[in-house]
Amino acid sequence: MEDRDPALVAGELRGYRQFDLRHDGLYPRVHAESGPWHARLERARCVVTPEHAAPVSGCTCGLYAWYLPGSATVAIGPASAVVAASGRCILGDRGFRAAAARIEAVALPGHLLYRPLAAARVRRMLAARYPETTVYASTRRMIRDHPPQDMSGLGISAPADRSRGYRLATFGLSAAVMVPTYALFLAPRDAAQTLSAGWPVFVLLVVLWQAGLVWLLTRLLKLQTGSPRRPG
């Protein structure tokens, strides 16, 4: 994400980012030693030059967020969130750095969907720590209720979000190999023996499948970490 000239944005600017979900709050994925974000309003602090007010041009300080959710909701482990930034903002091509922000909404990580007791504990913690933040069970529903803002009025045309296509391709590629493999095990013995004669082709397909998955996952991660200055 390359900085443009500093811009003052009236009101609040919506963005998307991720947090590490811990027992006592939502921690930034970079500079986690600063502690969890405050409930009402988190203010940016420069860890390199504490004397200046963040953000400033030429420095990496500020609270980061992306204009589009795809770039900020790729990884499965962290909690995806919608933030409302305020104060001085420095706008980039894919996201921005802000002087202050609040957590407008947060989606529980996917691994909690199958752990109802743990999800209930997390919800209680978030309700106590961030009472004004809406908690969602899925990122898709959160984004539906908190869609991206139109940034054209600020002269911003964010690159197209390709993450959905990459995710669909990943699922499709997985199904293209897994379904025939399971079908082979369920096929009649005679048919399975006939098909097993072509095992070199099967091995080649598995190698190509793994290479395709690695490429797709690399593209997905690049969408999230493509900025030379990662979210703080």
PAFI-575374 format. One record per residue (C-alpha): residue number from 1; y, z, x; residue in one letter. Coordinates in nm, 3 decimals, padded with zeros to 5 digits. Example, Ala and Ser with C-alpha at 12.3 -4.5 7.8 and 13.67 -1.06 7.14 Angstrom:
REM PAFI-575374
k=1	yy=-00.450	zz=00.780	xx=01.230	r=A
k=2	yy=-00.106	zz=00.714	xx=01.367	r=S
//
This chain:
REM PAFI-575374
k=1	yy=00.000	zz=00.000	xx=00.000	r=M
k=2	yy=00.319	zz=-00.114	xx=00.169	r=E
k=3	yy=00.647	zz=00.067	xx=00.099	r=D
k=4	yy=00.939	zz=-00.114	xx=-00.053	r=R
k=5	yy=01.294	zz=00.015	xx=-00.067	r=D
k=6	yy=01.319	zz=00.361	xx=-00.224	r=P
k=7	yy=01.372	zz=00.348	xx=-00.599	r=A
k=8	yy=01.484	zz=00.613	xx=-00.843	r=L
k=9	yy=01.279	zz=00.607	xx=-01.162	r=V
k=10	yy=01.417	zz=00.765	xx=-01.478	r=A
k=11	yy=01.184	zz=00.992	xx=-01.670	r=G
k=12	yy=00.820	zz=00.988	xx=-01.563	r=E
k=13	yy=00.607	zz=00.724	xx=-01.398	r=L
k=14	yy=00.239	zz=00.712	xx=-01.489	r=R
k=15	yy=-00.021	zz=00.675	xx=-01.216	r=G
k=16	yy=-00.390	zz=00.727	xx=-01.146	r=Y
k=17	yy=-00.563	zz=00.919	xx=-00.870	r=R
k=18	yy=-00.861	zz=01.142	xx=-00.797	r=Q
k=19	yy=-00.906	zz=01.510	xx=-00.717	r=F
k=20	yy=-01.183	zz=01.719	xx=-00.573	r=D
k=21	yy=-01.294	zz=01.952	xx=-00.851	r=L
k=22	yy=-01.354	zz=02.306	xx=-00.726	r=R
k=23	yy=-01.410	zz=02.641	xx=-00.892	r=H
k=24	yy=-01.040	zz=02.729	xx=-00.889	r=D
k=25	yy=-00.866	zz=02.398	xx=-00.956	r=G
k=26	yy=-00.804	zz=02.036	xx=-00.869	r=L
k=27	yy=-00.757	zz=01.980	xx=-00.497	r=Y
k=28	yy=-00.603	zz=01.670	xx=-00.334	r=P
k=29	yy=-00.859	zz=01.467	xx=-00.144	r=R
k=30	yy=-00.632	zz=01.467	xx=00.161	r=V
k=31	yy=-00.460	zz=01.785	xx=00.284	r=H
k=32	yy=-00.689	zz=01.996	xx=00.068	r=A
k=33	yy=-00.588	zz=02.296	xx=00.279	r=E
k=34	yy=-00.263	zz=02.305	xx=00.081	r=S
k=35	yy=-00.461	zz=02.432	xx=-00.217	r=G
k=36	yy=-00.503	zz=02.307	xx=-00.573	r=P
k=37	yy=-00.223	zz=02.137	xx=-00.760	r=W
k=38	yy=00.001	zz=02.365	xx=-00.963	r=H
k=39	yy=-00.046	zz=02.378	xx=-01.337	r=A
k=40	yy=00.295	zz=02.259	xx=-01.454	r=R
k=41	yy=00.444	zz=02.060	xx=-01.168	r=L
k=42	yy=00.327	zz=01.984	xx=-00.814	r=E
k=43	yy=00.603	zz=01.918	xx=-00.563	r=R
k=44	yy=00.554	zz=01.706	xx=-00.251	r=A
k=45	yy=00.580	zz=01.869	xx=00.091	r=R
k=46	yy=00.572	zz=01.686	xx=00.421	r=C
k=47	yy=00.314	zz=01.838	xx=00.656	r=V
k=48	yy=00.449	zz=01.643	xx=00.955	r=V
k=49	yy=00.820	zz=01.716	xx=00.922	r=T
k=50	yy=00.865	zz=02.001	xx=00.674	r=P
k=51	yy=01.244	zz=01.986	xx=00.714	r=E
k=52	yy=01.293	zz=01.671	xx=00.507	r=H
k=53	yy=01.244	zz=01.639	xx=00.134	r=A
k=54	yy=00.942	zz=01.423	xx=00.049	r=A
k=55	yy=00.907	zz=01.134	xx=00.006	r=P
k=56	yy=01.116	zz=00.943	xx=00.258	r=V
k=57	yy=01.090	zz=00.588	xx=00.384	r=S
k=58	yy=00.916	zz=00.560	xx=00.721	r=G
k=59	yy=00.696	zz=00.864	xx=00.657	r=C
k=60	yy=00.365	zz=00.902	xx=00.475	r=T
k=61	yy=00.469	zz=01.207	xx=00.274	r=C
k=62	yy=00.478	zz=01.225	xx=-00.103	r=G
k=63	yy=00.235	zz=01.254	xx=-00.391	r=L
k=64	yy=00.036	zz=00.931	xx=-00.414	r=Y
k=65	yy=-00.091	zz=00.751	xx=-00.722	r=A
k=66	yy=-00.191	zz=00.398	xx=-00.820	r=W
k=67	yy=-00.041	zz=00.183	xx=-01.095	r=Y
k=68	yy=-00.382	zz=00.068	xx=-01.224	r=L
k=69	yy=-00.681	zz=00.294	xx=-01.290	r=P
k=70	yy=-00.943	zz=00.073	xx=-01.125	r=G
k=71	yy=-00.822	zz=00.144	xx=-00.775	r=S
k=72	yy=-00.825	zz=00.518	xx=-00.840	r=A
k=73	yy=-01.145	zz=00.567	xx=-01.038	r=T
k=74	yy=-01.406	zz=00.401	xx=-00.815	r=V
k=75	yy=-01.579	zz=00.695	xx=-00.650	r=A
k=76	yy=-01.831	zz=00.880	xx=-00.867	r=I
k=77	yy=-01.808	zz=01.232	xx=-00.727	r=G
k=78	yy=-01.438	zz=01.324	xx=-00.762	r=P
k=79	yy=-01.252	zz=01.385	xx=-01.088	r=A
k=80	yy=-01.035	zz=01.093	xx=-01.200	r=S
k=81	yy=-00.695	zz=01.185	xx=-01.338	r=A
k=82	yy=-00.374	zz=01.054	xx=-01.490	r=V
k=83	yy=-00.055	zz=01.190	xx=-01.336	r=V
k=84	yy=00.304	zz=01.172	xx=-01.454	r=A
k=85	yy=00.538	zz=01.146	xx=-01.155	r=A
k=86	yy=00.903	zz=01.243	xx=-01.159	r=S
k=87	yy=01.197	zz=01.265	xx=-00.922	r=G
k=88	yy=01.241	zz=01.032	xx=-00.630	r=R
k=89	yy=00.969	zz=00.766	xx=-00.602	r=C
k=90	yy=00.900	zz=00.509	xx=-00.336	r=I
k=91	yy=00.729	zz=00.210	xx=-00.492	r=L
k=92	yy=00.463	zz=00.000	xx=-00.322	r=G
k=93	yy=00.269	zz=-00.307	xx=-00.427	r=D
k=94	yy=-00.030	zz=-00.112	xx=-00.568	r=R
k=95	yy=00.102	zz=00.240	xx=-00.608	r=G
k=96	yy=00.379	zz=00.485	xx=-00.535	r=F
k=97	yy=00.476	zz=00.807	xx=-00.362	r=R
k=98	yy=00.661	zz=01.066	xx=-00.567	r=A
k=99	yy=00.856	zz=01.385	xx=-00.513	r=A
k=100	yy=00.680	zz=01.565	xx=-00.798	r=A
k=101	yy=00.404	zz=01.507	xx=-01.050	r=A
k=102	yy=00.203	zz=01.682	xx=-01.317	r=R
k=103	yy=-00.158	zz=01.623	xx=-01.416	r=I
k=104	yy=-00.143	zz=01.464	xx=-01.759	r=E
k=105	yy=-00.516	zz=01.417	xx=-01.811	r=A
k=106	yy=-00.841	zz=01.453	xx=-01.617	r=V
k=107	yy=-01.190	zz=01.315	xx=-01.670	r=A
k=108	yy=-01.494	zz=01.519	xx=-01.573	r=L
k=109	yy=-01.709	zz=01.371	xx=-01.293	r=P
k=110	yy=-02.012	zz=01.177	xx=-01.409	r=G
k=111	yy=-02.264	zz=01.422	xx=-01.266	r=H
k=112	yy=-02.149	zz=01.686	xx=-01.516	r=L
k=113	yy=-02.258	zz=01.475	xx=-01.812	r=L
k=114	yy=-02.615	zz=01.592	xx=-01.759	r=Y
k=115	yy=-02.525	zz=01.954	xx=-01.686	r=R
k=116	yy=-02.378	zz=02.093	xx=-02.009	r=P
k=117	yy=-02.355	zz=02.453	xx=-01.887	r=L
k=118	yy=-02.172	zz=02.351	xx=-01.570	r=A
k=119	yy=-01.946	zz=02.121	xx=-01.772	r=A
k=120	yy=-01.861	zz=02.408	xx=-02.006	r=A
k=121	yy=-01.767	zz=02.630	xx=-01.712	r=R
k=122	yy=-01.547	zz=02.356	xx=-01.566	r=V
k=123	yy=-01.376	zz=02.303	xx=-01.901	r=R
k=124	yy=-01.299	zz=02.675	xx=-01.928	r=R
k=125	yy=-01.155	zz=02.677	xx=-01.577	r=M
k=126	yy=-00.940	zz=02.371	xx=-01.642	r=L
k=127	yy=-00.817	zz=02.512	xx=-01.973	r=A
k=128	yy=-00.710	zz=02.834	xx=-01.801	r=A
k=129	yy=-00.566	zz=02.668	xx=-01.489	r=R
k=130	yy=-00.412	zz=02.359	xx=-01.648	r=Y
k=131	yy=-00.346	zz=02.443	xx=-02.015	r=P
k=132	yy=-00.123	zz=02.139	xx=-02.071	r=E
k=133	yy=-00.373	zz=01.892	xx=-01.924	r=T
k=134	yy=-00.606	zz=01.701	xx=-02.156	r=T
k=135	yy=-00.969	zz=01.707	xx=-02.041	r=V
k=136	yy=-01.197	zz=01.410	xx=-02.115	r=Y
k=137	yy=-01.571	zz=01.366	xx=-02.090	r=A
k=138	yy=-01.537	zz=01.007	xx=-01.966	r=S
k=139	yy=-01.290	zz=00.811	xx=-01.758	r=T
k=140	yy=-01.302	zz=00.520	xx=-02.002	r=R
k=141	yy=-01.178	zz=00.731	xx=-02.291	r=R
k=142	yy=-00.908	zz=00.887	xx=-02.076	r=M
k=143	yy=-00.775	zz=00.546	xx=-01.973	r=I
k=144	yy=-00.788	zz=00.425	xx=-02.334	r=R
k=145	yy=-00.560	zz=00.711	xx=-02.437	r=D
k=146	yy=-00.343	zz=00.684	xx=-02.125	r=H
k=147	yy=-00.314	zz=00.311	xx=-02.047	r=P
k=148	yy=-00.117	zz=00.174	xx=-01.749	r=P
k=149	yy=00.256	zz=00.128	xx=-01.790	r=Q
k=150	yy=00.429	zz=-00.207	xx=-01.773	r=D
k=151	yy=00.594	zz=-00.208	xx=-01.431	r=M
k=152	yy=00.762	zz=-00.549	xx=-01.461	r=S
k=153	yy=01.092	zz=-00.386	xx=-01.545	r=G
k=154	yy=01.090	zz=-00.230	xx=-01.196	r=L
k=155	yy=01.003	zz=-00.560	xx=-01.031	r=G
k=156	yy=00.640	zz=-00.457	xx=-00.973	r=I
k=157	yy=00.350	zz=-00.691	xx=-01.037	r=S
k=158	yy=00.039	zz=-00.500	xx=-00.933	r=A
k=159	yy=-00.258	zz=-00.707	xx=-00.810	r=P
k=160	yy=-00.529	zz=-00.773	xx=-01.067	r=A
k=161	yy=-00.781	zz=-00.493	xx=-01.107	r=D
k=162	yy=-01.116	zz=-00.639	xx=-00.997	r=R
k=163	yy=-01.306	zz=-00.311	xx=-01.000	r=S
k=164	yy=-01.455	zz=-00.366	xx=-01.348	r=R
k=165	yy=-01.599	zz=-00.702	xx=-01.244	r=G
k=166	yy=-01.748	zz=-00.554	xx=-00.928	r=Y
k=167	yy=-01.905	zz=-00.269	xx=-01.125	r=R
k=168	yy=-02.056	zz=-00.508	xx=-01.379	r=L
k=169	yy=-02.190	zz=-00.725	xx=-01.097	r=A
k=170	yy=-02.344	zz=-00.417	xx=-00.934	r=T
k=171	yy=-02.524	zz=-00.317	xx=-01.255	r=F
k=172	yy=-02.631	zz=-00.676	xx=-01.318	r=G
k=173	yy=-02.767	zz=-00.718	xx=-00.968	r=L
k=174	yy=-02.958	zz=-00.392	xx=-00.996	r=S
k=175	yy=-03.110	zz=-00.492	xx=-01.330	r=A
k=176	yy=-03.202	zz=-00.838	xx=-01.196	r=A
k=177	yy=-03.441	zz=-00.677	xx=-00.947	r=V
k=178	yy=-03.546	zz=-00.355	xx=-01.116	r=M
k=179	yy=-03.650	zz=-00.510	xx=-01.448	r=V
k=180	yy=-03.890	zz=-00.769	xx=-01.295	r=P
k=181	yy=-04.029	zz=-00.502	xx=-01.061	r=T
k=182	yy=-04.117	zz=-00.269	xx=-01.348	r=Y
k=183	yy=-04.253	zz=-00.565	xx=-01.544	r=A
k=184	yy=-04.484	zz=-00.643	xx=-01.252	r=L
k=185	yy=-04.636	zz=-00.295	xx=-01.265	r=F
k=186	yy=-04.684	zz=-00.323	xx=-01.641	r=L
k=187	yy=-04.833	zz=-00.673	xx=-01.629	r=A
k=188	yy=-05.209	zz=-00.728	xx=-01.675	r=P
k=189	yy=-05.416	zz=-00.685	xx=-01.360	r=R
k=190	yy=-05.493	zz=-01.057	xx=-01.319	r=D
k=191	yy=-05.129	zz=-01.158	xx=-01.359	r=A
k=192	yy=-05.015	zz=-00.884	xx=-01.119	r=A
k=193	yy=-05.264	zz=-01.002	xx=-00.852	r=Q
k=194	yy=-05.143	zz=-01.359	xx=-00.886	r=T
k=195	yy=-04.779	zz=-01.257	xx=-00.853	r=L
k=196	yy=-04.852	zz=-01.025	xx=-00.560	r=S
k=197	yy=-04.958	zz=-01.327	xx=-00.357	r=A
k=198	yy=-04.591	zz=-01.416	xx=-00.331	r=G
k=199	yy=-04.497	zz=-01.087	xx=-00.164	r=W
k=200	yy=-04.295	zz=-01.254	xx=00.118	r=P
k=201	yy=-04.062	zz=-01.399	xx=-00.144	r=V
k=202	yy=-04.042	zz=-01.058	xx=-00.310	r=F
k=203	yy=-03.949	zz=-00.891	xx=00.020	r=V
k=204	yy=-03.680	zz=-01.154	xx=00.080	r=L
k=205	yy=-03.536	zz=-01.094	xx=-00.266	r=L
k=206	yy=-03.528	zz=-00.718	xx=-00.203	r=V
k=207	yy=-03.339	zz=-00.770	xx=00.125	r=V
k=208	yy=-03.089	zz=-01.001	xx=-00.046	r=L
k=209	yy=-03.056	zz=-00.752	xx=-00.329	r=W
k=210	yy=-02.975	zz=-00.468	xx=-00.091	r=Q
k=211	yy=-02.727	zz=-00.682	xx=00.101	r=A
k=212	yy=-02.557	zz=-00.776	xx=-00.227	r=G
k=213	yy=-02.533	zz=-00.414	xx=-00.335	r=L
k=214	yy=-02.384	zz=-00.310	xx=-00.002	r=V
k=215	yy=-02.125	zz=-00.588	xx=-00.026	r=W
k=216	yy=-02.028	zz=-00.495	xx=-00.382	r=L
k=217	yy=-02.002	zz=-00.124	xx=-00.303	r=L
k=218	yy=-01.793	zz=-00.204	xx=00.003	r=T
k=219	yy=-01.555	zz=-00.408	xx=-00.213	r=R
k=220	yy=-01.530	zz=-00.124	xx=-00.464	r=L
k=221	yy=-01.450	zz=00.132	xx=-00.194	r=L
k=222	yy=-01.197	zz=-00.104	xx=-00.039	r=K
k=223	yy=-01.011	zz=-00.115	xx=-00.370	r=L
k=224	yy=-00.976	zz=00.262	xx=-00.354	r=Q
k=225	yy=-00.897	zz=00.298	xx=00.016	r=T
k=226	yy=-00.726	zz=-00.035	xx=00.080	r=G
k=227	yy=-00.395	zz=00.136	xx=00.145	r=S
k=228	yy=-00.328	zz=00.222	xx=00.510	r=P
k=229	yy=-00.179	zz=00.545	xx=00.375	r=R
k=230	yy=-00.433	zz=00.721	xx=00.166	r=R
k=231	yy=-00.339	zz=00.939	xx=-00.132	r=P
k=232	yy=-00.248	zz=01.294	xx=-00.041	r=G
//
